[in-house]
Structures are given as structure tokens and as C-alpha cells.
Amino acid sequence: MARRVRDANLESREARTKLKGRDKPYWRAIERGLHLGYRKPKGGGTGKWAVRHYLGKQSYEVEDDRRS
């Protein structure tokens, strides 16, 4: 049976606005080796979502919508 992964810090828009802005995402494990992250900018504004997948040997593949 599927279960819903919950994280009070990431679950609602209101909760995400209360997070401290930083360069590193706030990560939440979805399943073994798969994480969902939310990066809140230091200067305020809209945050960005990211996904990371564990490749092994302490290596991750990260996909996010950070654009220069």
C-alpha cells in the first residue's frame, strides 16, 4: 500500500515561507536514494524545487531549475 510522505517544513506554502533562506536545499527523503528538495533564496522571493538521486559511493545526481 502506498503511503504519503509528509514533512511539515515543505508541505504548505505558508510553512516554506517560514524557512530560513540559504544556498543548500532543505531535503526530504521520498524513498531510499531519492530526495525532494526546496531551495529558499537568501534574499527572499520564490523558492525552487530540486530532486536528487543517490548514485553510490557518496555521489548524487541533482536536477533543479536553477538557471544563470
PQR file of N, CA, C, O and H, with PARSE charges and radii, in Angstrom:
ATOM      1  N   MET A   1       0.840  -1.179   0.000 -0.4000 1.5000
ATOM      2  CA  MET A   1       0.000   0.000   0.000 -0.0000 2.0000
ATOM      3  C   MET A   1       0.890   1.249   0.000  0.5500 1.7000
ATOM      4  O   MET A   1       1.835   1.339   0.784 -0.5500 1.4000
ATOM      5  N   ALA A   2       0.597   2.180  -0.852 -0.4000 1.5000
ATOM      6  CA  ALA A   2       1.366   3.421  -0.937 -0.0000 2.0000
ATOM      7  C   ALA A   2       1.095   4.292   0.279  0.5500 1.7000
ATOM      8  O   ALA A   2       0.000   4.289   0.841 -0.5500 1.4000
ATOM      9  H   ALA A   2      -0.171   2.106  -1.489  0.4000 1.0000
ATOM     10  N   ARG A   3       2.105   5.024   0.661 -0.4000 1.5000
ATOM     11  CA  ARG A   3       1.928   5.940   1.778 -0.0000 2.0000
ATOM     12  C   ARG A   3       2.354   7.332   1.341  0.5500 1.7000
ATOM     13  O   ARG A   3       3.137   7.484   0.404 -0.5500 1.4000
ATOM     14  H   ARG A   3       2.995   5.026   0.204  0.4000 1.0000
ATOM     15  N   ARG A   4       1.851   8.313   2.002 -0.4000 1.5000
ATOM     16  CA  ARG A   4       2.175   9.694   1.688 -0.0000 2.0000
ATOM     17  C   ARG A   4       3.324  10.144   2.576  0.5500 1.7000
ATOM     18  O   ARG A   4       3.263  10.009   3.798 -0.5500 1.4000
ATOM     19  H   ARG A   4       1.215   8.189   2.763  0.4000 1.0000
ATOM     20  N   VAL A   5       4.363  10.674   1.963 -0.4000 1.5000
ATOM     21  CA  VAL A   5       5.500  11.199   2.710 -0.0000 2.0000
ATOM     22  C   VAL A   5       5.162  12.620   3.112  0.5500 1.7000
ATOM     23  O   VAL A   5       4.780  13.436   2.273 -0.5500 1.4000
ATOM     24  H   VAL A   5       4.413  10.784   0.970  0.4000 1.0000
ATOM     25  N   ARG A   6       5.303  12.916   4.397 -0.4000 1.5000
ATOM     26  CA  ARG A   6       4.928  14.244   4.876 -0.0000 2.0000
ATOM     27  C   ARG A   6       6.119  14.910   5.552  0.5500 1.7000
ATOM     28  O   ARG A   6       6.921  14.256   6.219 -0.5500 1.4000
ATOM     29  H   ARG A   6       5.613  12.253   5.078  0.4000 1.0000
ATOM     30  N   ASP A   7       6.217  16.191   5.371 -0.4000 1.5000
ATOM     31  CA  ASP A   7       7.239  16.999   6.022 -0.0000 2.0000
ATOM     32  C   ASP A   7       6.613  18.354   6.301  0.5500 1.7000
ATOM     33  O   ASP A   7       6.273  19.090   5.375 -0.5500 1.4000
ATOM     34  H   ASP A   7       5.566  16.722   4.829  0.4000 1.0000
ATOM     35  N   ALA A   8       6.462  18.678   7.563 -0.4000 1.5000
ATOM     36  CA  ALA A   8       5.784  19.923   7.942 -0.0000 2.0000
ATOM     37  C   ALA A   8       6.486  21.155   7.375  0.5500 1.7000
ATOM     38  O   ALA A   8       5.823  22.157   7.103 -0.5500 1.4000
ATOM     39  H   ALA A   8       6.738  18.079   8.315  0.4000 1.0000
ATOM     40  N   ASN A   9       7.812  21.111   7.189 -0.4000 1.5000
ATOM     41  CA  ASN A   9       8.544  22.266   6.669 -0.0000 2.0000
ATOM     42  C   ASN A   9       8.305  22.511   5.187  0.5500 1.7000
ATOM     43  O   ASN A   9       8.440  23.643   4.723 -0.5500 1.4000
ATOM     44  H   ASN A   9       8.350  20.298   7.410  0.4000 1.0000
ATOM     45  N   LEU A  10       7.956  21.485   4.444 -0.4000 1.5000
ATOM     46  CA  LEU A  10       7.811  21.614   2.996 -0.0000 2.0000
ATOM     47  C   LEU A  10       6.380  21.455   2.507  0.5500 1.7000
ATOM     48  O   LEU A  10       6.091  21.742   1.346 -0.5500 1.4000
ATOM     49  H   LEU A  10       7.846  20.566   4.821  0.4000 1.0000
ATOM     50  N   GLU A  11       5.495  21.010   3.358 -0.4000 1.5000
ATOM     51  CA  GLU A  11       4.157  20.620   2.931 -0.0000 2.0000
ATOM     52  C   GLU A  11       3.292  21.769   2.427  0.5500 1.7000
ATOM     53  O   GLU A  11       2.556  21.595   1.455 -0.5500 1.4000
ATOM     54  H   GLU A  11       5.729  20.777   4.302  0.4000 1.0000
ATOM     55  N   SER A  12       3.359  22.916   3.050 -0.4000 1.5000
ATOM     56  CA  SER A  12       2.498  24.017   2.628 -0.0000 2.0000
ATOM     57  C   SER A  12       3.332  25.238   2.233  0.5500 1.7000
ATOM     58  O   SER A  12       4.477  25.390   2.658 -0.5500 1.4000
ATOM     59  H   SER A  12       3.957  23.057   3.839  0.4000 1.0000
ATOM     60  N   ARG A  13       2.747  26.084   1.431 -0.4000 1.5000
ATOM     61  CA  ARG A  13       3.414  27.315   1.012 -0.0000 2.0000
ATOM     62  C   ARG A  13       3.729  28.182   2.221  0.5500 1.7000
ATOM     63  O   ARG A  13       4.805  28.774   2.301 -0.5500 1.4000
ATOM     64  H   ARG A  13       1.816  25.961   1.086  0.4000 1.0000
ATOM     65  N   GLU A  14       2.800  28.256   3.154 -0.4000 1.5000
ATOM     66  CA  GLU A  14       2.999  29.052   4.367 -0.0000 2.0000
ATOM     67  C   GLU A  14       4.196  28.540   5.173  0.5500 1.7000
ATOM     68  O   GLU A  14       4.996  29.334   5.669 -0.5500 1.4000
ATOM     69  H   GLU A  14       1.926  27.775   3.089  0.4000 1.0000
ATOM     70  N   ALA A  15       4.319  27.229   5.302 -0.4000 1.5000
ATOM     71  CA  ALA A  15       5.446  26.651   6.037 -0.0000 2.0000
ATOM     72  C   ALA A  15       6.765  26.944   5.332  0.5500 1.7000
ATOM     73  O   ALA A  15       7.768  27.224   5.989 -0.5500 1.4000
ATOM     74  H   ALA A  15       3.669  26.584   4.899  0.4000 1.0000
ATOM     75  N   ARG A  16       6.776  26.882   3.993 -0.4000 1.5000
ATOM     76  CA  ARG A  16       8.005  27.156   3.247 -0.0000 2.0000
ATOM     77  C   ARG A  16       8.429  28.614   3.364  0.5500 1.7000
ATOM     78  O   ARG A  16       9.624  28.908   3.316 -0.5500 1.4000
ATOM     79  H   ARG A  16       5.961  26.654   3.459  0.4000 1.0000
ATOM     80  N   THR A  17       7.472  29.539   3.517 -0.4000 1.5000
ATOM     81  CA  THR A  17       7.847  30.952   3.672 -0.0000 2.0000
ATOM     82  C   THR A  17       8.557  31.195   4.998  0.5500 1.7000
ATOM     83  O   THR A  17       9.299  32.169   5.127 -0.5500 1.4000
ATOM     84  H   THR A  17       6.502  29.300   3.556  0.4000 1.0000
ATOM     85  N   LYS A  18       8.345  30.337   5.978 -0.4000 1.5000
ATOM     86  CA  LYS A  18       8.978  30.492   7.286 -0.0000 2.0000
ATOM     87  C   LYS A  18      10.391  29.931   7.338  0.5500 1.7000
ATOM     88  O   LYS A  18      11.113  30.173   8.304 -0.5500 1.4000
ATOM     89  H   LYS A  18       7.743  29.546   5.873  0.4000 1.0000
ATOM     90  N   LEU A  19      10.796  29.186   6.316 -0.4000 1.5000
ATOM     91  CA  LEU A  19      12.148  28.634   6.287 -0.0000 2.0000
ATOM     92  C   LEU A  19      13.173  29.743   6.123  0.5500 1.7000
ATOM     93  O   LEU A  19      12.908  30.760   5.482 -0.5500 1.4000
ATOM     94  H   LEU A  19      10.208  28.990   5.531  0.4000 1.0000
ATOM     95  N   LYS A  20      14.332  29.541   6.701 -0.4000 1.5000
ATOM     96  CA  LYS A  20      15.430  30.488   6.567 -0.0000 2.0000
ATOM     97  C   LYS A  20      16.039  30.339   5.167  0.5500 1.7000
ATOM     98  O   LYS A  20      16.265  29.218   4.710 -0.5500 1.4000
ATOM     99  H   LYS A  20      14.547  28.715   7.222  0.4000 1.0000
ATOM    100  N   GLY A  21      16.303  31.445   4.492 -0.4000 1.5000
ATOM    101  CA  GLY A  21      16.922  31.408   3.176 -0.0000 2.0000
ATOM    102  C   GLY A  21      18.355  30.911   3.259  0.5500 1.7000
ATOM    103  O   GLY A  21      19.099  31.305   4.157 -0.5500 1.4000
ATOM    104  H   GLY A  21      16.120  32.355   4.863  0.4000 1.0000
ATOM    105  N   ARG A  22      18.750  30.041   2.321 -0.4000 1.5000
ATOM    106  CA  ARG A  22      20.115  29.508   2.295 -0.0000 2.0000
ATOM    107  C   ARG A  22      20.411  28.930   0.923  0.5500 1.7000
ATOM    108  O   ARG A  22      19.504  28.717   0.118 -0.5500 1.4000
ATOM    109  H   ARG A  22      18.146  29.721   1.591  0.4000 1.0000
ATOM    110  N   ASP A  23      21.695  28.676   0.661 -0.4000 1.5000
ATOM    111  CA  ASP A  23      22.110  28.150  -0.636 -0.0000 2.0000
ATOM    112  C   ASP A  23      21.747  26.675  -0.809  0.5500 1.7000
ATOM    113  O   ASP A  23      21.397  26.245  -1.908 -0.5500 1.4000
ATOM    114  H   ASP A  23      22.432  28.849   1.315  0.4000 1.0000
ATOM    115  N   LYS A  24      21.831  25.903   0.271 -0.4000 1.5000
ATOM    116  CA  LYS A  24      21.552  24.471   0.194 -0.0000 2.0000
ATOM    117  C   LYS A  24      20.052  24.214   0.329  0.5500 1.7000
ATOM    118  O   LYS A  24      19.377  24.886   1.109 -0.5500 1.4000
ATOM    119  H   LYS A  24      22.115  26.253   1.164  0.4000 1.0000
ATOM    120  N   PRO A  25      19.530  23.251  -0.421 -0.5600 1.5000
ATOM    121  CA  PRO A  25      18.102  22.922  -0.300  0.2800 2.0000
ATOM    122  C   PRO A  25      17.783  22.246   1.030  0.5500 1.7000
ATOM    123  O   PRO A  25      18.657  21.670   1.677 -0.5500 1.4000
ATOM    124  N   TYR A  26      16.537  22.327   1.415 -0.4000 1.5000
ATOM    125  CA  TYR A  26      16.004  21.541   2.518 -0.0000 2.0000
ATOM    126  C   TYR A  26      15.569  20.221   1.898  0.5500 1.7000
ATOM    127  O   TYR A  26      14.608  20.195   1.128 -0.5500 1.4000
ATOM    128  H   TYR A  26      15.827  22.795   0.889  0.4000 1.0000
ATOM    129  N   TRP A  27      16.252  19.127   2.214 -0.4000 1.5000
ATOM    130  CA  TRP A  27      15.977  17.841   1.578 -0.0000 2.0000
ATOM    131  C   TRP A  27      15.017  17.010   2.405  0.5500 1.7000
ATOM    132  O   TRP A  27      15.022  17.065   3.635 -0.5500 1.4000
ATOM    133  H   TRP A  27      17.032  19.148   2.839  0.4000 1.0000
ATOM    134  N   ARG A  28      14.180  16.230   1.702 -0.4000 1.5000
ATOM    135  CA  ARG A  28      13.250  15.289   2.320 -0.0000 2.0000
ATOM    136  C   ARG A  28      13.340  13.980   1.558  0.5500 1.7000
ATOM    137  O   ARG A  28      13.163  13.958   0.340 -0.5500 1.4000
ATOM    138  H   ARG A  28      14.176  16.185   0.703  0.4000 1.0000
ATOM    139  N   ALA A  29      13.615  12.880   2.267 -0.4000 1.5000
ATOM    140  CA  ALA A  29      13.704  11.573   1.627 -0.0000 2.0000
ATOM    141  C   ALA A  29      12.318  11.127   1.172  0.5500 1.7000
ATOM    142  O   ALA A  29      11.365  11.149   1.951 -0.5500 1.4000
ATOM    143  H   ALA A  29      13.759  12.898   3.256  0.4000 1.0000
ATOM    144  N   ILE A  30      12.213  10.726  -0.080 -0.4000 1.5000
ATOM    145  CA  ILE A  30      10.975  10.203  -0.629 -0.0000 2.0000
ATOM    146  C   ILE A  30      10.995   8.677  -0.526  0.5500 1.7000
ATOM    147  O   ILE A  30      10.025   8.052  -0.098 -0.5500 1.4000
ATOM    148  H   ILE A  30      12.988  10.708  -0.712  0.4000 1.0000
ATOM    149  N   GLU A  31      12.107   8.108  -0.922 -0.4000 1.5000
ATOM    150  CA  GLU A  31      12.366   6.682  -0.753 -0.0000 2.0000
ATOM    151  C   GLU A  31      13.875   6.524  -0.717  0.5500 1.7000
ATOM    152  O   GLU A  31      14.604   7.500  -0.895 -0.5500 1.4000
ATOM    153  H   GLU A  31      12.895   8.615  -1.270  0.4000 1.0000
ATOM    154  N   ARG A  32      14.346   5.326  -0.492 -0.4000 1.5000
ATOM    155  CA  ARG A  32      15.786   5.120  -0.376 -0.0000 2.0000
ATOM    156  C   ARG A  32      16.503   5.595  -1.640  0.5500 1.7000
ATOM    157  O   ARG A  32      16.236   5.102  -2.736 -0.5500 1.4000
ATOM    158  H   ARG A  32      13.753   4.534  -0.347  0.4000 1.0000
ATOM    159  N   GLY A  33      17.411   6.551  -1.480 -0.4000 1.5000
ATOM    160  CA  GLY A  33      18.196   7.061  -2.592 -0.0000 2.0000
ATOM    161  C   GLY A  33      17.535   8.152  -3.416  0.5500 1.7000
ATOM    162  O   GLY A  33      18.119   8.613  -4.396 -0.5500 1.4000
ATOM    163  H   GLY A  33      17.628   6.951  -0.589  0.4000 1.0000
ATOM    164  N   LEU A  34      16.326   8.579  -3.043 -0.4000 1.5000
ATOM    165  CA  LEU A  34      15.614   9.612  -3.796 -0.0000 2.0000
ATOM    166  C   LEU A  34      15.120  10.681  -2.833  0.5500 1.7000
ATOM    167  O   LEU A  34      14.435  10.378  -1.856 -0.5500 1.4000
ATOM    168  H   LEU A  34      15.852   8.204  -2.246  0.4000 1.0000
ATOM    169  N   HIS A  35      15.472  11.943  -3.114 -0.4000 1.5000
ATOM    170  CA  HIS A  35      15.128  13.049  -2.226 -0.0000 2.0000
ATOM    171  C   HIS A  35      14.517  14.210  -2.991  0.5500 1.7000
ATOM    172  O   HIS A  35      14.880  14.481  -4.136 -0.5500 1.4000
ATOM    173  H   HIS A  35      16.028  12.190  -3.908  0.4000 1.0000
ATOM    174  N   LEU A  36      13.589  14.884  -2.341 -0.4000 1.5000
ATOM    175  CA  LEU A  36      12.984  16.096  -2.869 -0.0000 2.0000
ATOM    176  C   LEU A  36      13.510  17.257  -2.037  0.5500 1.7000
ATOM    177  O   LEU A  36      13.542  17.184  -0.809 -0.5500 1.4000
ATOM    178  H   LEU A  36      13.295  14.663  -1.412  0.4000 1.0000
ATOM    179  N   GLY A  37      13.922  18.325  -2.709 -0.4000 1.5000
ATOM    180  CA  GLY A  37      14.484  19.468  -2.000 -0.0000 2.0000
ATOM    181  C   GLY A  37      13.803  20.768  -2.364  0.5500 1.7000
ATOM    182  O   GLY A  37      13.254  20.917  -3.456 -0.5500 1.4000
ATOM    183  H   GLY A  37      13.897  18.384  -3.707  0.4000 1.0000
ATOM    184  N   TYR A  38      13.846  21.704  -1.437 -0.4000 1.5000
ATOM    185  CA  TYR A  38      13.309  23.046  -1.661 -0.0000 2.0000
ATOM    186  C   TYR A  38      14.389  24.041  -1.277  0.5500 1.7000
ATOM    187  O   TYR A  38      14.856  24.056  -0.138 -0.5500 1.4000
ATOM    188  H   TYR A  38      14.292  21.583  -0.550  0.4000 1.0000
ATOM    189  N   ARG A  39      14.782  24.873  -2.235 -0.4000 1.5000
ATOM    190  CA  ARG A  39      15.827  25.875  -2.011 -0.0000 2.0000
ATOM    191  C   ARG A  39      15.161  27.236  -1.887  0.5500 1.7000
ATOM    192  O   ARG A  39      14.548  27.728  -2.834 -0.5500 1.4000
ATOM    193  H   ARG A  39      14.402  24.861  -3.160  0.4000 1.0000
ATOM    194  N   LYS A  40      15.289  27.843  -0.701 -0.4000 1.5000
ATOM    195  CA  LYS A  40      14.725  29.172  -0.476 -0.0000 2.0000
ATOM    196  C   LYS A  40      15.843  30.203  -0.616  0.5500 1.7000
ATOM    197  O   LYS A  40      16.873  30.078   0.047 -0.5500 1.4000
ATOM    198  H   LYS A  40      15.787  27.443   0.068  0.4000 1.0000
ATOM    199  N   PRO A  41      15.666  31.217  -1.461 -0.5600 1.5000
ATOM    200  CA  PRO A  41      16.711  32.227  -1.664  0.2800 2.0000
ATOM    201  C   PRO A  41      16.981  33.032  -0.396  0.5500 1.7000
ATOM    202  O   PRO A  41      16.072  33.293   0.392 -0.5500 1.4000
ATOM    203  N   LYS A  42      18.238  33.420  -0.210 -0.4000 1.5000
ATOM    204  CA  LYS A  42      18.624  34.219   0.960 -0.0000 2.0000
ATOM    205  C   LYS A  42      17.935  35.572   0.970  0.5500 1.7000
ATOM    206  O   LYS A  42      17.574  36.077   2.033 -0.5500 1.4000
ATOM    207  H   LYS A  42      18.977  33.208  -0.851  0.4000 1.0000
ATOM    208  N   GLY A  43      17.751  36.158  -0.192 -0.4000 1.5000
ATOM    209  CA  GLY A  43      17.166  37.487  -0.279 -0.0000 2.0000
ATOM    210  C   GLY A  43      15.644  37.489  -0.320  0.5500 1.7000
ATOM    211  O   GLY A  43      15.036  38.529  -0.575 -0.5500 1.4000
ATOM    212  H   GLY A  43      18.045  35.747  -1.056  0.4000 1.0000
ATOM    213  N   GLY A  44      15.028  36.356  -0.078 -0.4000 1.5000
ATOM    214  CA  GLY A  44      13.574  36.268  -0.168 -0.0000 2.0000
ATOM    215  C   GLY A  44      13.149  35.949  -1.588  0.5500 1.7000
ATOM    216  O   GLY A  44      13.993  35.737  -2.459 -0.5500 1.4000
ATOM    217  H   GLY A  44      15.521  35.511   0.128  0.4000 1.0000
ATOM    218  N   GLY A  45      11.883  35.913  -1.820 -0.4000 1.5000
ATOM    219  CA  GLY A  45      11.378  35.607  -3.152 -0.0000 2.0000
ATOM    220  C   GLY A  45      10.918  34.169  -3.262  0.5500 1.7000
ATOM    221  O   GLY A  45      10.773  33.461  -2.265 -0.5500 1.4000
ATOM    222  H   GLY A  45      11.198  36.084  -1.112  0.4000 1.0000
ATOM    223  N   THR A  46      10.690  33.753  -4.503 -0.4000 1.5000
ATOM    224  CA  THR A  46      10.163  32.429  -4.774 -0.0000 2.0000
ATOM    225  C   THR A  46      11.255  31.371  -4.695  0.5500 1.7000
ATOM    226  O   THR A  46      12.340  31.546  -5.250 -0.5500 1.4000
ATOM    227  H   THR A  46      10.808  34.328  -5.312  0.4000 1.0000
ATOM    228  N   GLY A  47      10.969  30.289  -4.012 -0.4000 1.5000
ATOM    229  CA  GLY A  47      11.909  29.182  -3.897 -0.0000 2.0000
ATOM    230  C   GLY A  47      11.857  28.274  -5.110  0.5500 1.7000
ATOM    231  O   GLY A  47      10.973  28.398  -5.957 -0.5500 1.4000
ATOM    232  H   GLY A  47      10.088  30.147  -3.561  0.4000 1.0000
ATOM    233  N   LYS A  48      12.811  27.360  -5.186 -0.4000 1.5000
ATOM    234  CA  LYS A  48      12.914  26.425  -6.301 -0.0000 2.0000
ATOM    235  C   LYS A  48      12.966  25.002  -5.759  0.5500 1.7000
ATOM    236  O   LYS A  48      13.503  24.748  -4.681 -0.5500 1.4000
ATOM    237  H   LYS A  48      13.530  27.259  -4.498  0.4000 1.0000
ATOM    238  N   TRP A  49      12.391  24.077  -6.537 -0.4000 1.5000
ATOM    239  CA  TRP A  49      12.386  22.670  -6.180 -0.0000 2.0000
ATOM    240  C   TRP A  49      13.551  21.960  -6.843  0.5500 1.7000
ATOM    241  O   TRP A  49      14.006  22.363  -7.914 -0.5500 1.4000
ATOM    242  H   TRP A  49      11.954  24.283  -7.412  0.4000 1.0000
ATOM    243  N   ALA A  50      14.035  20.897  -6.202 -0.4000 1.5000
ATOM    244  CA  ALA A  50      15.128  20.096  -6.744 -0.0000 2.0000
ATOM    245  C   ALA A  50      14.892  18.633  -6.389  0.5500 1.7000
ATOM    246  O   ALA A  50      14.183  18.313  -5.435 -0.5500 1.4000
ATOM    247  H   ALA A  50      13.666  20.569  -5.333  0.4000 1.0000
ATOM    248  N   VAL A  51      15.499  17.762  -7.173 -0.4000 1.5000
ATOM    249  CA  VAL A  51      15.444  16.325  -6.936 -0.0000 2.0000
ATOM    250  C   VAL A  51      16.868  15.815  -6.962  0.5500 1.7000
ATOM    251  O   VAL A  51      17.675  16.258  -7.779 -0.5500 1.4000
ATOM    252  H   VAL A  51      16.075  18.023  -7.947  0.4000 1.0000
ATOM    253  N   ARG A  52      17.186  14.876  -6.062 -0.4000 1.5000
ATOM    254  CA  ARG A  52      18.500  14.248  -6.130 -0.0000 2.0000
ATOM    255  C   ARG A  52      18.341  12.739  -6.008  0.5500 1.7000
ATOM    256  O   ARG A  52      17.464  12.234  -5.307 -0.5500 1.4000
ATOM    257  H   ARG A  52      16.530  14.517  -5.399  0.4000 1.0000
ATOM    258  N   HIS A  53      19.212  12.044  -6.710 -0.4000 1.5000
ATOM    259  CA  HIS A  53      19.202  10.593  -6.754 -0.0000 2.0000
ATOM    260  C   HIS A  53      20.588  10.095  -6.370  0.5500 1.7000
ATOM    261  O   HIS A  53      21.588  10.546  -6.928 -0.5500 1.4000
ATOM    262  H   HIS A  53      19.925  12.453  -7.280  0.4000 1.0000
ATOM    263  N   TYR A  54      20.651   9.175  -5.428 -0.4000 1.5000
ATOM    264  CA  TYR A  54      21.927   8.630  -4.966 -0.0000 2.0000
ATOM    265  C   TYR A  54      22.476   7.652  -5.987  0.5500 1.7000
ATOM    266  O   TYR A  54      21.792   6.705  -6.374 -0.5500 1.4000
ATOM    267  H   TYR A  54      19.838   8.809  -4.974  0.4000 1.0000
ATOM    268  N   LEU A  55      23.723   7.879  -6.432 -0.4000 1.5000
ATOM    269  CA  LEU A  55      24.359   7.032  -7.435 -0.0000 2.0000
ATOM    270  C   LEU A  55      25.263   5.975  -6.824  0.5500 1.7000
ATOM    271  O   LEU A  55      25.652   5.022  -7.499 -0.5500 1.4000
ATOM    272  H   LEU A  55      24.279   8.649  -6.117  0.4000 1.0000
ATOM    273  N   GLY A  56      25.597   6.137  -5.557 -0.4000 1.5000
ATOM    274  CA  GLY A  56      26.524   5.234  -4.888 -0.0000 2.0000
ATOM    275  C   GLY A  56      27.858   5.918  -4.658  0.5500 1.7000
ATOM    276  O   GLY A  56      28.165   6.928  -5.292 -0.5500 1.4000
ATOM    277  H   GLY A  56      25.281   6.911  -5.008  0.4000 1.0000
ATOM    278  N   LYS A  57      28.652   5.366  -3.749 -0.4000 1.5000
ATOM    279  CA  LYS A  57      29.983   5.904  -3.432 -0.0000 2.0000
ATOM    280  C   LYS A  57      29.907   7.386  -3.069  0.5500 1.7000
ATOM    281  O   LYS A  57      30.741   8.180  -3.507 -0.5500 1.4000
ATOM    282  H   LYS A  57      28.403   4.546  -3.234  0.4000 1.0000
ATOM    283  N   GLN A  58      28.916   7.753  -2.276 -0.4000 1.5000
ATOM    284  CA  GLN A  58      28.704   9.128  -1.796 -0.0000 2.0000
ATOM    285  C   GLN A  58      28.555  10.139  -2.930  0.5500 1.7000
ATOM    286  O   GLN A  58      29.006  11.279  -2.811 -0.5500 1.4000
ATOM    287  H   GLN A  58      28.239   7.108  -1.921  0.4000 1.0000
ATOM    288  N   SER A  59      27.933   9.732  -4.010 -0.4000 1.5000
ATOM    289  CA  SER A  59      27.741  10.597  -5.174 -0.0000 2.0000
ATOM    290  C   SER A  59      26.248  10.726  -5.481  0.5500 1.7000
ATOM    291  O   SER A  59      25.503   9.748  -5.425 -0.5500 1.4000
ATOM    292  H   SER A  59      27.566   8.807  -4.107  0.4000 1.0000
ATOM    293  N   TYR A  60      25.823  11.960  -5.810 -0.4000 1.5000
ATOM    294  CA  TYR A  60      24.431  12.237  -6.132 -0.0000 2.0000
ATOM    295  C   TYR A  60      24.317  12.892  -7.503  0.5500 1.7000
ATOM    296  O   TYR A  60      25.216  13.606  -7.946 -0.5500 1.4000
ATOM    297  H   TYR A  60      26.428  12.755  -5.856  0.4000 1.0000
ATOM    298  N   GLU A  61      23.201  12.635  -8.157 -0.4000 1.5000
ATOM    299  CA  GLU A  61      22.835  13.362  -9.361 -0.0000 2.0000
ATOM    300  C   GLU A  61      21.709  14.309  -8.951  0.5500 1.7000
ATOM    301  O   GLU A  61      20.676  13.868  -8.448 -0.5500 1.4000
ATOM    302  H   GLU A  61      22.470  12.055  -7.797  0.4000 1.0000
ATOM    303  N   VAL A  62      21.910  15.613  -9.166 -0.4000 1.5000
ATOM    304  CA  VAL A  62      20.928  16.608  -8.742 -0.0000 2.0000
ATOM    305  C   VAL A  62      20.333  17.274  -9.971  0.5500 1.7000
ATOM    306  O   VAL A  62      21.049  17.674 -10.890 -0.5500 1.4000
ATOM    307  H   VAL A  62      22.749  15.971  -9.575  0.4000 1.0000
ATOM    308  N   GLU A  63      19.018  17.386  -9.972 -0.4000 1.5000
ATOM    309  CA  GLU A  63      18.321  18.086 -11.048 -0.0000 2.0000
ATOM    310  C   GLU A  63      17.465  19.165 -10.402  0.5500 1.7000
ATOM    311  O   GLU A  63      16.611  18.874  -9.564 -0.5500 1.4000
ATOM    312  H   GLU A  63      18.437  17.061  -9.226  0.4000 1.0000
ATOM    313  N   ASP A  64      17.697  20.405 -10.795 -0.4000 1.5000
ATOM    314  CA  ASP A  64      16.888  21.503 -10.277 -0.0000 2.0000
ATOM    315  C   ASP A  64      16.660  22.527 -11.372  0.5500 1.7000
ATOM    316  O   ASP A  64      17.150  22.374 -12.491 -0.5500 1.4000
ATOM    317  H   ASP A  64      18.390  20.641 -11.476  0.4000 1.0000
ATOM    318  N   ASP A  65      15.927  23.555 -11.049 -0.4000 1.5000
ATOM    319  CA  ASP A  65      15.635  24.570 -12.057 -0.0000 2.0000
ATOM    320  C   ASP A  65      16.405  25.857 -11.790  0.5500 1.7000
ATOM    321  O   ASP A  65      15.908  26.951 -12.055 -0.5500 1.4000
ATOM    322  H   ASP A  65      15.529  23.679 -10.140  0.4000 1.0000
ATOM    323  N   ARG A  66      17.623  25.721 -11.263 -0.4000 1.5000
ATOM    324  CA  ARG A  66      18.498  26.890 -11.116 -0.0000 2.0000
ATOM    325  C   ARG A  66      19.047  27.234 -12.493  0.5500 1.7000
ATOM    326  O   ARG A  66      19.634  26.390 -13.170 -0.5500 1.4000
ATOM    327  H   ARG A  66      18.027  24.832 -11.048  0.4000 1.0000
ATOM    328  N   ARG A  67      18.857  28.439 -12.883 -0.4000 1.5000
ATOM    329  CA  ARG A  67      19.341  28.885 -14.184 -0.0000 2.0000
ATOM    330  C   ARG A  67      20.115  30.182 -14.002  0.5500 1.7000
ATOM    331  O   ARG A  67      19.719  31.052 -13.225 -0.5500 1.4000
ATOM    332  H   ARG A  67      18.380  29.124 -12.334  0.4000 1.0000
ATOM    333  N   SER A  68      21.208  30.301 -14.716 -0.4000 1.5000
ATOM    334  CA  SER A  68      22.013  31.523 -14.620 -0.0000 2.0000
ATOM    335  C   SER A  68      21.472  32.583 -15.525  0.5500 1.7000
ATOM    336  O   SER A  68      22.018  33.685 -15.582 -0.5500 1.4000
ATOM    337  H   SER A  68      21.530  29.595 -15.347  0.4000 1.0000
TER
END
